[in-house]
Amino acid sequence: MADENLQSNKVAVLTIPGHDPIELPILKGTEGPEVIDVRALGSHGYFTYDPGFVSTASCKSKITFIDGAKGILLHRGYPIDQLATQTDYLQVCYLLLNGDLPNQEQYDSFSKRVKYHTMVHEQINSLFKAFRRDSHPMAIMCGIAGALSAFYHDNLDIYDPEHRYLTAIRLIAKIPTLAAMSYKYSVGQPFIFPKNNLSYAGNFLHMMFATPCEEYQVNPVIEKALDRIFILHADHEQNASTSSVRLAGSSGANPYACIAAGLASLWGPAHGGANEACLRMLERIGTVERIPEFIAKAKDKNDSFRLMGFGHRVYKNYDPRARVMEQTCHEVLNELNIKNHPIFDVAVELERIARSDDYFIERNLYPNVDFYSGIILNAIGIPTNMFTVIFALARTVGWISHWIEMNEAEDSRIGRPRQIYVGTPTRDVIAMANRKPCDTPNNEF
Ligand code: SDX
C-alpha cells in the first residue's frame, strides 16, 4: 500500500519555540490507530526519542494485525482462533507467505515442496559435534542457523523473488529437522531422518522421539496439539525478534544470518525465553499455597522477579493465543489422562489470583502466549530447555515472511535509529604522562 493510500487528509501541527509550525501528515492503515508520519522532522533538524519503540511504527506490513486493547490477532485478516481450530500449520505458512489460504491443489503442491527440503546437508551433522553435549539447544540453534548461510550463500540472490521464496521453503522445511537434531545431540542419541509420509508436526515428533531401535507411533491428539502450538507462534507483527530479522536484513544480509539474529533475540526471557522461564517459575512455586509469596515478589519494585508468561507490550487484554492455548492444555492433559497436574493446578490458581489483584489489573497484565504453552510441552514430554526452540521453529515462517516483505517494499532502506547523546562534550587528548587515573568501576574487574 503506497503512502498516498495511507493519507487521512489530516495533519498534526508541531509547534516548536523559535520555529515555524511543522505540519506532519497523519496516516491511516487498513486497521488500527492513526499514525503521525514524522519523517519530515529530520529536515527541520529534529528527530524523535522512543526507547523500546513503544510508540513507533518501523514499517508498513500486510502480514499480521494486533489490537492490544481488544485482544485481536489477525494473520492476513483471519482471526487466530479460527486459524488455530480450522487450519493447520502448513496452511498458515502458505497464508503468511502468499497472502491467502491455499486451496487443496495449492496446499498439496506447497506441502510436497516443503517435504522435499526437510533433509539438511550431511556436513551440518558434523557442525553439531563442535558443541558441548550440555549446550542449551538455543545456543546450538543460533550457531547452526547462522551456519546455514555458509551452505546457500553462492546460489542465493536476495533480489530474485524465486530465490527468496525458495529460502522460505528451505527454512520452513529444515528448521524442525535442525531443532530435533539439537535435542538428539543434547541427549546423546543419533539424529533421526525426516519421514516425508508424516505430517509437519508428526514428522517433528518422530525426529524428536524415534530411535533406530523401534518405530515411534505419533499420537494424533499430541500431533494436533503441537501443530496448533506452531500456529499460535507463527507470527506476531513487529516483536523484538521479527524486528531483529528486519533490521539485520535491511543491510542486505544473508537471510539465514538474519534468522540467526531472530533466534538470538527470541532467546531472551522477556520474549521467547518466557515459556521456559514460566515453567521453571511454576515448578519453583511448586504448590498453590506458595503463590501469594511469589505474587508479592512480582509486585515488589526492589525485586527483579516478574510473573513469567504474564504481561505484554501490546496486549492490554487477554492474549487471544493464551485462550486457545489453555483450551489445548485441557485437551492434552485429558488425552494423556494426566489428572491433578501439579504445575497446571498452580498455573490456573496463579492466573485466578493475579487477575483479581489490583496491581495486575491496573497494569493490564494478563496471561500471554507463554503462560500455558510450557505445560502442554511438558505433558508431551518435550524437555524445558527445548521450549524456546519450539517457539523459534514455529516463528521462522513469520520471520522469513517479514524478511521477504521488507525486501519487496518500495520504501525499504537500511535501518539506522538515532540516539540522544548524553556522553562527555568535546575535549582534547592529554599526553599519557599528564593523565589522572581514569575514574571507572571496571578497574575492580
Ligand atoms: C512474547 O512482542 C511480542 O509480540 C512478543 C510475543 C510474540 O509472539 O512475539 O508476544 C511473545 O514475548 C510474550 C511476552 C513473554 N514475556 C514474558 O512473559 C515475560 C514477563 N513479562 C514482562 O517481562 C513484560 O510484561 C513484557 C516484557 C512482556 C512487556 O514489558 P513492557 O511492555 O516493557 O512493560 P513494562 O516492563 O514497562 O511493565 C509495565 C509495568 C511495570 O510496572 P510499573 O513500573 O508500571 O510499576 O508492569 C509491570 C512492570 O514492572 N510488569 C510486571 C510484569 N510485566 C510488566 N510485573 C510483574 N510481572 C510481570 N510479568
Boltz pocket constraint, residues with backbone or C-beta under 6 A from the ligand:
constraints:
  - pocket:
      binder: B
      contacts: [[A, 232], [A, 233], [A, 235], [A, 236], [A, 238], [A, 239], [A, 240], [A, 269], [A, 270], [A, 271], [A, 272], [A, 274], [A, 298], [A, 299], [A, 305], [A, 306], [A, 307], [A, 308], [A, 309], [A, 310], [A, 311], [A, 312], [A, 313], [A, 314], [A, 363], [A, 365], [A, 368], [A, 369], [A, 370]]
      max_distance: 6.0
